[in-house]
Amino acid sequence: YGARTLMTEFRLEAGRVLPLHQHPYEQTGYLVRGRLRLTIGQEQHDTRPGDSWCIAPDVIHGAEVIDDSVAIEVFAPVREDYLPGENR
């Protein structure tokens, strides 16, 4: 992570549901492997490897993991709750 952004890799199992939520971070993602069905605001997007997305701060979003997947996501500003350390 840097002074303004944090990059993370998510490994997601097929069948998992990431419930609708929102946060004050801009979130940009890239699907490396698998398939996700993303809900961003009122729209749904079926993603495949090579697809990317950007979610503005405070927009409600969630995902359904269709196949075992790997996604890379960047958050700005840095999500302190994702930083390594004790009690995290």
MMTF fields as JSON, N, C-alpha, C and O atoms, coordinates in Angstrom:
{
  "mmtfVersion": "1.0.0",
  "mmtfProducer": "UNKNOWN",
  "numBonds": 351,
  "numAtoms": 352,
  "numGroups": 88,
  "numChains": 1,
  "numModels": 1,
  "chainsPerModel": [1],
  "groupsPerChain": [88],
  "chainIdList": ["A"],
  "bondAtomList": [4, 2, 8, 6, 12, 10, 16, 14, 20, 18, 24, 22, 28, 26, 32, 30, 36, 34, 40, 38, 44, 42, 48, 46, 52, 50, 56, 54, 60, 58, 64, 62, 68, 66, 72, 70, 76, 74, 80, 78, 84, 82, 88, 86, 92, 90, 96, 94, 100, 98, 104, 102, 108, 106, 112, 110, 116, 114, 120, 118, 124, 122, 128, 126, 132, 130, 136, 134, 140, 138, 144, 142, 148, 146, 152, 150, 156, 154, 160, 158, 164, 162, 168, 166, 172, 170, 176, 174, 180, 178, 184, 182, 188, 186, 192, 190, 196, 194, 200, 198, 204, 202, 208, 206, 212, 210, 216, 214, 220, 218, 224, 222, 228, 226, 232, 230, 236, 234, 240, 238, 244, 242, 248, 246, 252, 250, 256, 254, 260, 258, 264, 262, 268, 266, 272, 270, 276, 274, 280, 278, 284, 282, 288, 286, 292, 290, 296, 294, 300, 298, 304, 302, 308, 306, 312, 310, 316, 314, 320, 318, 324, 322, 328, 326, 332, 330, 336, 334, 340, 338, 344, 342, 348, 346],
  "bondOrderList": [1, 1, 1, 1, 1, 1, 1, 1, 1, 1, 1, 1, 1, 1, 1, 1, 1, 1, 1, 1, 1, 1, 1, 1, 1, 1, 1, 1, 1, 1, 1, 1, 1, 1, 1, 1, 1, 1, 1, 1, 1, 1, 1, 1, 1, 1, 1, 1, 1, 1, 1, 1, 1, 1, 1, 1, 1, 1, 1, 1, 1, 1, 1, 1, 1, 1, 1, 1, 1, 1, 1, 1, 1, 1, 1, 1, 1, 1, 1, 1, 1, 1, 1, 1, 1, 1, 1],
  "groupList": [{"groupName": "TYR", "atomNameList": ["N", "CA", "C", "O"], "elementList": ["N", "C", "C", "O"], "formalChargeList": [0, 0, 0, 0], "bondAtomList": [1, 0, 2, 1, 3, 2], "bondOrderList": [1, 1, 2], "singleLetterCode": "Y", "chemCompType": "L-PEPTIDE LINKING"}, {"groupName": "GLY", "atomNameList": ["N", "CA", "C", "O"], "elementList": ["N", "C", "C", "O"], "formalChargeList": [0, 0, 0, 0], "bondAtomList": [1, 0, 2, 1, 3, 2], "bondOrderList": [1, 1, 2], "singleLetterCode": "G", "chemCompType": "PEPTIDE LINKING"}, {"groupName": "ALA", "atomNameList": ["N", "CA", "C", "O"], "elementList": ["N", "C", "C", "O"], "formalChargeList": [0, 0, 0, 0], "bondAtomList": [1, 0, 2, 1, 3, 2], "bondOrderList": [1, 1, 2], "singleLetterCode": "A", "chemCompType": "L-PEPTIDE LINKING"}, {"groupName": "ARG", "atomNameList": ["N", "CA", "C", "O"], "elementList": ["N", "C", "C", "O"], "formalChargeList": [0, 0, 0, 0], "bondAtomList": [1, 0, 2, 1, 3, 2], "bondOrderList": [1, 1, 2], "singleLetterCode": "R", "chemCompType": "L-PEPTIDE LINKING"}, {"groupName": "THR", "atomNameList": ["N", "CA", "C", "O"], "elementList": ["N", "C", "C", "O"], "formalChargeList": [0, 0, 0, 0], "bondAtomList": [1, 0, 2, 1, 3, 2], "bondOrderList": [1, 1, 2], "singleLetterCode": "T", "chemCompType": "L-PEPTIDE LINKING"}, {"groupName": "LEU", "atomNameList": ["N", "CA", "C", "O"], "elementList": ["N", "C", "C", "O"], "formalChargeList": [0, 0, 0, 0], "bondAtomList": [1, 0, 2, 1, 3, 2], "bondOrderList": [1, 1, 2], "singleLetterCode": "L", "chemCompType": "L-PEPTIDE LINKING"}, {"groupName": "MET", "atomNameList": ["N", "CA", "C", "O"], "elementList": ["N", "C", "C", "O"], "formalChargeList": [0, 0, 0, 0], "bondAtomList": [1, 0, 2, 1, 3, 2], "bondOrderList": [1, 1, 2], "singleLetterCode": "M", "chemCompType": "L-PEPTIDE LINKING"}, {"groupName": "GLU", "atomNameList": ["N", "CA", "C", "O"], "elementList": ["N", "C", "C", "O"], "formalChargeList": [0, 0, 0, 0], "bondAtomList": [1, 0, 2, 1, 3, 2], "bondOrderList": [1, 1, 2], "singleLetterCode": "E", "chemCompType": "L-PEPTIDE LINKING"}, {"groupName": "PHE", "atomNameList": ["N", "CA", "C", "O"], "elementList": ["N", "C", "C", "O"], "formalChargeList": [0, 0, 0, 0], "bondAtomList": [1, 0, 2, 1, 3, 2], "bondOrderList": [1, 1, 2], "singleLetterCode": "F", "chemCompType": "L-PEPTIDE LINKING"}, {"groupName": "VAL", "atomNameList": ["N", "CA", "C", "O"], "elementList": ["N", "C", "C", "O"], "formalChargeList": [0, 0, 0, 0], "bondAtomList": [1, 0, 2, 1, 3, 2], "bondOrderList": [1, 1, 2], "singleLetterCode": "V", "chemCompType": "L-PEPTIDE LINKING"}, {"groupName": "PRO", "atomNameList": ["N", "CA", "C", "O"], "elementList": ["N", "C", "C", "O"], "formalChargeList": [0, 0, 0, 0], "bondAtomList": [1, 0, 2, 1, 3, 2], "bondOrderList": [1, 1, 2], "singleLetterCode": "P", "chemCompType": "L-PEPTIDE LINKING"}, {"groupName": "HIS", "atomNameList": ["N", "CA", "C", "O"], "elementList": ["N", "C", "C", "O"], "formalChargeList": [0, 0, 0, 0], "bondAtomList": [1, 0, 2, 1, 3, 2], "bondOrderList": [1, 1, 2], "singleLetterCode": "H", "chemCompType": "L-PEPTIDE LINKING"}, {"groupName": "GLN", "atomNameList": ["N", "CA", "C", "O"], "elementList": ["N", "C", "C", "O"], "formalChargeList": [0, 0, 0, 0], "bondAtomList": [1, 0, 2, 1, 3, 2], "bondOrderList": [1, 1, 2], "singleLetterCode": "Q", "chemCompType": "L-PEPTIDE LINKING"}, {"groupName": "ILE", "atomNameList": ["N", "CA", "C", "O"], "elementList": ["N", "C", "C", "O"], "formalChargeList": [0, 0, 0, 0], "bondAtomList": [1, 0, 2, 1, 3, 2], "bondOrderList": [1, 1, 2], "singleLetterCode": "I", "chemCompType": "L-PEPTIDE LINKING"}, {"groupName": "ASP", "atomNameList": ["N", "CA", "C", "O"], "elementList": ["N", "C", "C", "O"], "formalChargeList": [0, 0, 0, 0], "bondAtomList": [1, 0, 2, 1, 3, 2], "bondOrderList": [1, 1, 2], "singleLetterCode": "D", "chemCompType": "L-PEPTIDE LINKING"}, {"groupName": "SER", "atomNameList": ["N", "CA", "C", "O"], "elementList": ["N", "C", "C", "O"], "formalChargeList": [0, 0, 0, 0], "bondAtomList": [1, 0, 2, 1, 3, 2], "bondOrderList": [1, 1, 2], "singleLetterCode": "S", "chemCompType": "L-PEPTIDE LINKING"}, {"groupName": "TRP", "atomNameList": ["N", "CA", "C", "O"], "elementList": ["N", "C", "C", "O"], "formalChargeList": [0, 0, 0, 0], "bondAtomList": [1, 0, 2, 1, 3, 2], "bondOrderList": [1, 1, 2], "singleLetterCode": "W", "chemCompType": "L-PEPTIDE LINKING"}, {"groupName": "CYS", "atomNameList": ["N", "CA", "C", "O"], "elementList": ["N", "C", "C", "O"], "formalChargeList": [0, 0, 0, 0], "bondAtomList": [1, 0, 2, 1, 3, 2], "bondOrderList": [1, 1, 2], "singleLetterCode": "C", "chemCompType": "L-PEPTIDE LINKING"}, {"groupName": "ASN", "atomNameList": ["N", "CA", "C", "O"], "elementList": ["N", "C", "C", "O"], "formalChargeList": [0, 0, 0, 0], "bondAtomList": [1, 0, 2, 1, 3, 2], "bondOrderList": [1, 1, 2], "singleLetterCode": "N", "chemCompType": "L-PEPTIDE LINKING"}],
  "groupTypeList": [0, 1, 2, 3, 4, 5, 6, 4, 7, 8, 3, 5, 7, 2, 1, 3, 9, 5, 10, 5, 11, 12, 11, 10, 0, 7, 12, 4, 1, 0, 5, 9, 3, 1, 3, 5, 3, 5, 4, 13, 1, 12, 7, 12, 11, 14, 4, 3, 10, 1, 14, 15, 16, 17, 13, 2, 10, 14, 9, 13, 11, 1, 2, 7, 9, 13, 14, 14, 15, 9, 2, 13, 7, 9, 8, 2, 10, 9, 3, 7, 14, 0, 5, 10, 1, 7, 18, 3],
  "groupIdList": [1, 2, 3, 4, 5, 6, 7, 8, 9, 10, 11, 12, 13, 14, 15, 16, 17, 18, 19, 20, 21, 22, 23, 24, 25, 26, 27, 28, 29, 30, 31, 32, 33, 34, 35, 36, 37, 38, 39, 40, 41, 42, 43, 44, 45, 46, 47, 48, 49, 50, 51, 52, 53, 54, 55, 56, 57, 58, 59, 60, 61, 62, 63, 64, 65, 66, 67, 68, 69, 70, 71, 72, 73, 74, 75, 76, 77, 78, 79, 80, 81, 82, 83, 84, 85, 86, 87, 88],
  "secStructList": [7, 7, 1, 1, 7, 3, 3, 3, 3, 3, 3, 3, 7, 6, 6, 7, 3, 3, 3, 3, 3, 7, 7, 1, 1, 3, 3, 3, 3, 3, 3, 3, 3, 3, 3, 3, 3, 3, 3, 3, 6, 6, 3, 3, 3, 3, 3, 7, 6, 6, 7, 3, 3, 3, 3, 7, 6, 6, 7, 7, 3, 3, 3, 3, 3, 3, 3, 3, 3, 3, 3, 3, 3, 3, 3, 3, 1, 7, 7, 4, 4, 4, 1, 7, 1, 6, 6, 7],
  "xCoordList": [0.839, 0.0, 0.882, 2.056, 0.3, 1.036, 0.355, -0.475, 0.713, 0.15, -1.331, -2.084, -1.757, -3.129, -3.958, -5.182, -3.308, -4.052, -3.597, -2.492, -4.486, -4.184, -4.643, -5.776, -3.766, -4.11, -4.183, -3.348, -5.195, -5.346, -5.834, -6.478, -5.515, -5.975, -7.031, -6.823, -8.156, -9.225, -9.324, -9.404, -9.317, -9.56, -10.929, -11.136, -11.858, -13.264, -13.766, -13.507, -14.486, -15.005, -16.37, -17.202, -16.584, -17.865, -19.002, -18.888, -20.096, -21.266, -21.311, -22.358, -20.195, -20.16, -20.93, -20.905, -21.608, -22.32, -21.714, -21.622, -21.303, -20.815, -21.998, -22.373, -22.598, -23.841, -23.689, -22.595, -24.811, -24.811, -24.298, -24.687, -23.421, -22.838, -22.328, -22.348, -21.88, -21.26, -20.188, -20.209, -19.253, -18.163, -17.649, -17.984, -16.845, -16.397, -15.169, -14.507, -14.857, -13.654, -14.023, -15.033, -13.207, -13.31, -12.678, -11.628, -13.305, -12.857, -12.774, -13.783, -11.57, -11.352, -10.882, -9.952, -11.519, -11.188, -10.89, -11.261, -10.196, -9.828, -9.985, -9.433, -10.728, -10.931, -9.837, -9.724, -9.039, -7.933, -8.441, -8.074, -9.295, -9.765, -11.173, -11.519, -11.984, -13.313, -14.405, -14.232, -15.547, -16.69, -17.391, -17.603, -17.747, -18.498, -19.723, -19.692, -20.796, -21.946, -21.944, -22.278, -21.564, -21.468, -22.768, -23.385, -23.168, -24.24, -23.595, -22.987, -23.729, -23.174, -24.317, -24.78, -24.764, -25.947, -27.135, -27.427, -27.822, -28.999, -28.664, -29.562, -27.387, -27.001, -26.299, -25.582, -26.516, -25.787, -24.847, -25.163, -23.679, -22.656, -22.112, -21.638, -22.176, -21.543, -20.127, -19.926, -19.148, -17.753, -17.021, -17.355, -16.013, -15.135, -13.695, -13.448, -12.742, -11.34, -10.984, -11.329, -10.292, -9.908, -10.833, -10.49, -12.013, -12.938, -12.493, -11.847, -12.853, -12.535, -13.755, -14.702, -13.728, -14.839, -14.32, -13.222, -15.123, -14.81, -16.095, -17.125, -16.019, -17.173, -16.874, -15.902, -17.71, -17.516, -17.783, -18.498, -17.219, -17.471, -18.975, -19.742, -19.362, -20.726, -21.786, -22.978, -21.389, -22.349, -22.574, -21.617, -23.828, -24.151, -23.71, -23.959, -23.042, -22.548, -22.405, -22.363, -22.331, -22.152, -21.798, -21.666, -21.643, -21.254, -21.72, -21.87, -21.942, -22.174, -21.013, -20.712, -20.362, -19.211, -19.736, -20.211, -19.651, -20.183, -19.214, -19.631, -17.938, -16.877, -15.796, -15.695, -14.979, -13.823, -13.116, -12.862, -12.799, -12.324, -11.169, -10.992, -10.383, -9.333, -9.549, -9.61, -9.664, -9.84, -8.795, -8.466, -8.284, -7.376, -8.185, -8.847, -8.128, -8.862, -7.972, -7.116, -8.206, -7.474, -8.489, -9.538, -8.159, -9.024, -8.317, -7.118, -9.077, -8.543, -9.617, -10.768, -9.26, -7.956, -7.713, -8.552, -6.563, -6.157, -7.208, -7.666, -7.584, -8.481, -7.636, -6.956, -7.674, -6.859, -7.28, -6.461, -8.555, -9.004, -8.411, -8.543, -7.768, -7.112, -5.604, -4.935, -5.063, -3.616, -3.193, -3.948, -1.982, -1.491, -1.224, -0.925, -1.337, -1.044, -1.905, -2.799, -1.633, -2.384, -3.829, -4.138, -4.714, -6.138, -6.808, -7.799, -6.288, -6.915, -7.292, -7.834],
  "yCoordList": [-1.178, 0.0, 1.237, 1.183, 2.341, 3.599, 4.651, 4.336, 5.878, 6.972, 7.205, 7.664, 6.891, 7.205, 6.009, 6.106, 4.877, 3.717, 2.431, 2.337, 1.446, 0.113, -0.888, -0.812, -1.832, -2.881, -4.2, -4.486, -5.004, -6.288, -7.344, -7.027, -8.6, -9.725, -10.471, -10.802, -10.73, -11.51, -12.851, -12.909, -13.93, -15.279, -15.688, -15.815, -15.893, -16.071, -17.428, -17.828, -18.138, -19.461, -19.366, -18.534, -20.237, -20.294, -20.454, -21.196, -19.75, -19.833, -18.785, -18.566, -18.144, -17.117, -15.883, -15.525, -15.245, -14.003, -12.909, -13.048, -11.826, -10.649, -9.695, -9.098, -9.538, -8.781, -7.324, -6.76, -6.735, -5.32, -4.493, -4.705, -3.551, -2.681, -1.418, -1.309, -0.486, 0.721, 1.191, 0.854, 1.973, 2.51, 3.782, 4.055, 4.56, 5.853, 5.776, 6.789, 4.581, 4.4, 4.245, 3.62, 4.812, 4.46, 3.083, 2.821, 2.2, 0.815, 0.461, 0.476, 0.143, -0.247, -1.693, -2.049, -2.532, -3.943, -4.495, -3.917, -5.651, -6.374, -7.862, -8.36, -8.572, -10.001, -10.783, -10.739, -11.495, -12.296, -13.654, -14.123, -14.284, -15.645, -15.808, -15.216, -16.604, -16.931, -16.078, -15.471, -16.05, -15.242, -14.684, -15.385, -13.408, -12.728, -12.072, -11.632, -12.008, -11.176, -10.016, -10.181, -8.839, -7.648, -6.86, -6.724, -6.348, -5.363, -4.061, -3.979, -3.042, -1.718, -0.729, -0.497, -0.152, 0.693, -0.151, -1.168, 0.253, -0.467, -1.425, -2.06, -1.535, -2.339, -3.628, -3.671, -4.688, -5.941, -6.129, -5.775, -6.697, -6.933, -8.346, -8.693, -9.164, -10.477, -10.294, -9.883, -10.599, -10.344, -11.636, -12.711, -11.493, -12.592, -12.135, -10.94, -13.053, -12.643, -11.546, -11.621, -10.534, -9.394, -8.202, -7.095, -8.415, -7.301, -6.48, -6.987, -5.202, -4.316, -3.471, -3.398, -2.832, -2.012, -0.932, -1.034, 0.092, 1.149, 1.506, 1.774, 1.504, 1.803, 3.096, 3.183, 4.089, 5.385, 5.269, 4.364, 6.17, 6.152, 6.205, 6.893, 5.466, 5.469, 4.878, 5.027, 4.21, 3.532, 2.12, 1.405, 1.728, 0.383, -0.639, -0.472, -1.711, -2.741, -4.071, -4.117, -5.145, -6.488, -7.413, -6.974, -8.705, -9.646, -11.055, -11.428, -11.819, -13.25, -13.916, -13.568, -14.87, -15.552, -16.764, -17.728, -16.713, -17.768, -18.947, -20.093, -18.687, -19.701, -19.268, -18.086, -20.22, -19.821, -18.692, -18.795, -17.621, -16.401, -15.764, -15.948, -15.005, -14.151, -12.759, -12.575, -11.78, -10.388, -9.529, -9.752, -8.555, -7.551, -6.269, -5.843, -5.651, -4.404, -3.362, -3.667, -2.118, -0.967, -0.053, 0.258, 0.37, 1.263, 2.59, 2.631, 3.676, 5.005, 5.786, 5.825, 6.403, 6.334, 4.951, 4.057, 4.789, 3.512, 3.039, 3.814, 1.774, 1.169, 0.687, -0.334, 1.402, 1.032, -0.309, -0.999, -0.697, -1.992, -3.157, -4.302, -2.911, -3.956, -4.008, -4.894, -3.092, -3.06, -4.206, -4.604, -4.744, -5.808, -5.261, -4.08, -6.133, -5.716, -6.474, -7.227, -6.273, -6.946, -6.474, -5.329, -7.408, -7.118, -6.704, -5.975, -7.152, -6.822, -8.092, -8.044],
  "zCoordList": [0.0, 0.0, 0.0, 0.364, -0.411, -0.457, 0.405, 1.258, 0.17, 0.96, 0.638, 1.497, -0.601, -1.008, -1.456, -1.538, -1.748, -2.25, -1.575, -1.039, -1.619, -1.113, -2.164, -2.64, -2.531, -3.486, -2.734, -1.876, -3.064, -2.398, -3.39, -4.391, -3.092, -3.9, -3.103, -1.936, -3.736, -3.114, -3.818, -5.045, -3.045, -3.555, -3.037, -1.83, -3.955, -3.604, -4.078, -5.213, -3.207, -3.527, -4.2, -3.838, -5.187, -5.889, -4.888, -3.912, -5.144, -4.288, -3.19, -2.579, -2.938, -1.893, -2.36, -3.537, -1.418, -1.704, -0.842, 0.378, -1.478, -0.765, -0.683, -1.692, 0.503, 0.612, 0.199, 0.226, -0.182, -0.537, 0.638, 1.787, 0.323, 1.345, 0.667, -0.559, 1.453, 0.906, 1.873, 3.057, 1.355, 2.166, 1.503, 0.35, 2.21, 1.676, 0.77, 0.543, 0.248, -0.567, -2.033, -2.357, -2.931, -4.34, -4.482, -3.895, -5.254, -5.375, -6.851, -7.556, -7.32, -8.706, -8.718, -7.994, -9.538, -9.527, -10.906, -11.927, -10.904, -12.125, -11.832, -10.851, -12.67, -12.473, -13.189, -14.414, -12.413, -12.941, -13.413, -14.49, -12.593, -12.883, -12.339, -11.316, -13.015, -12.516, -13.132, -14.189, -12.434, -12.871, -11.642, -10.653, -11.726, -10.672, -11.284, -12.433, -10.518, -10.883, -9.896, -8.722, -10.388, -9.548, -9.604, -10.661, -8.459, -8.394, -7.967, -6.899, -8.805, -8.515, -8.696, -9.813, -7.596, -7.662, -8.086, -7.456, -9.139, -9.639, -10.787, -11.34, -11.146, -12.311, -11.906, -10.906, -12.702, -12.531, -13.707, -14.843, -13.409, -14.426, -14.245, -13.163, -15.297, -15.28, -15.797, -16.94, -14.963, -15.319, -15.64, -15.142, -16.488, -16.899, -16.734, -16.568, -16.774, -16.645, -17.648, -18.827, -17.152, -17.969, -17.813, -18.226, -17.216, -16.992, -15.788, -14.871, -15.813, -14.689, -14.357, -15.141, -13.19, -12.732, -11.798, -11.249, -11.632, -10.678, -9.944, -10.562, -8.628, -7.784, -7.04, -6.29, -7.254, -6.601, -5.098, -4.667, -4.304, -2.861, -2.556, -3.23, -1.53, -0.988, -1.913, -1.641, -3.001, -3.876, -3.335, -3.038, -3.21, -2.722, -3.77, -4.964, -3.293, -4.204, -3.476, -2.246, -4.242, -3.715, -4.863, -6.006, -4.556, -5.609, -5.273, -4.11, -6.331, -6.237, -6.963, -8.105, -6.309, -6.901, -7.672, -7.071, -8.987, -9.848, -9.916, -9.752, -10.153, -10.176, -9.2, -8.87, -8.73, -7.925, -8.661, -9.861, -7.951, -8.612, -7.871, -6.667, -8.63, -8.07, -8.642, -9.858, -7.751, -8.168, -7.47, -6.305, -8.189, -7.633, -7.499, -8.445, -6.312, -6.122, -5.468, -4.637, -5.874, -5.341, -4.665, -5.229, -3.448, -2.679, -2.456, -2.181, -2.576, -2.29, -1.535, -1.969, -0.422, 0.224, 0.824, 0.712, 1.457, 2.052, 3.054, 3.894, 2.961, 3.954, 5.121, 5.02, 6.203, 7.36, 7.94, 8.548, 7.763, 8.28, 7.494, 7.927, 6.36, 5.579, 5.809, 5.276, 6.581, 6.808, 7.717, 8.604, 7.501, 8.38, 9.777, 9.955, 10.749, 12.116, 13.105, 12.719, 14.364, 15.414, 15.422, 15.093, 15.815, 15.968, 14.665, 14.688, 13.539, 12.252, 11.542, 10.438]
}
